[in-house]
Amino acid sequence: MKEREVEAKRLVGKKNVRGKVYEYEYFTLPLNLYLPKSMVEKFGTKYMLQVDEDSGTITIKPKSGQ
């Protein structure tokens, strides 16, 4: 099992719908994992990422919870 500390990136997206531009923000971790905004607001941006190669399981744990 591999374990490492990662930090969530804040990204801003733009979408053009019928001539009007909408902006939205979202958070991602390495390995292209999406992180809900509510989780970042609750726990912050630092997480522990555990990858179990045998079973193919990825576990994300907040750093503050350990």
N, C-alpha and C positions, 0 to 999 in steps of 0.2 A: 504494500500500500504506500502510495506517495502522498506526502502531506506538505503543503506550503502556504505561506501567508500571502494573500492577494488584496488588492485595493480596487474598489468599484470605480469605474470611469463614468462621468456624467456626460451624456451626449445630447445635443439638441438637433431635432429633426424638423424639417419643413415640408409641408405638403400643400400643393396647389389644387384647390377644388373650386371649379367654376370661376376662375379669375381671382379668388381670394386665397391668401397665403395663411396657413395655420402653422403655428410652432408648437412643438411638444418636446418634453424631455424624458429621457429614460436612462437607465443605468445598466452597465454590462460588466462582466468579469472576464478574465482570460478564458479561452476555450469557447468563446462566443456564447456565454451563458447570460440570459436576461435576468435582471434582478428587479423585483417590484419596487416602486418608489416608496411604498409604505414600509418596506423592510429597511431601506436605507434611512428613512426618517426615524425609525424606532431604534436601530442598532448601530448606525454609523456606516462608514465606508470600508472598514477593515474586517476581513473574513479569513477563516481557515478553509482551504479547499483540500478535500481528501479524495483521491482517485484510487479505487480498488480495481486493478486491471484484471484480476481473476473473474470477478462477477460483473464488471463493467458498470459499477455504481459510482456516482459522483455525489459527495456530501458537502454541503456548504454550511459552515457554522460561524456565527458571529464571534469576533475576537473578544468582545467585551463579556461574553457569556462563559468564558473558560476560566 
